[in-house]
Amino acid sequence: MAAAAPAAPVASQAQAVLRGRLCDPAFVHSRLRSSPDTNYSKLKYLVSSSVSEACNNSVLLLGPRGCGKGAVLDMVLEDLKEEHPDAISVIRLNGMLHSDDNCATKEIARQLCLEHELSFSKMVHTRLPFPLLNDFFVLPFQIG
């Protein structure tokens, strides 16, 4: 019976290590970064070429729920933000919440203002197609 007592702390430590590794997306997907044939590498190439060539491309990630689409995308964006810190702004929209152009445009402007530490007003006039984005790009150059 004396041998069973030390096994409990070792088992709980092993369980904690396994739980930490399995719940950490960076560890689970770490092998994706090293292989050129993975979806991570292909997605990173697509997005990085869009950033370096300053062109707008869309990417549709398909797969069953919980397969890691979001985790791979987050890893790609994290790596690219480190490589191009001033060239990438990540905007997250939800089709259920931002279903019309006006609402989506306001949310894009709100997130850009938060990222660049600018003030945001919901009361901006919205007759032009993207007035909040126009105001966003004018704001940093205004004095006073």
Order of alpha helices (4+ residues) and beta strands (2+ residues): alpha-alpha-alpha-alpha-alpha-alpha
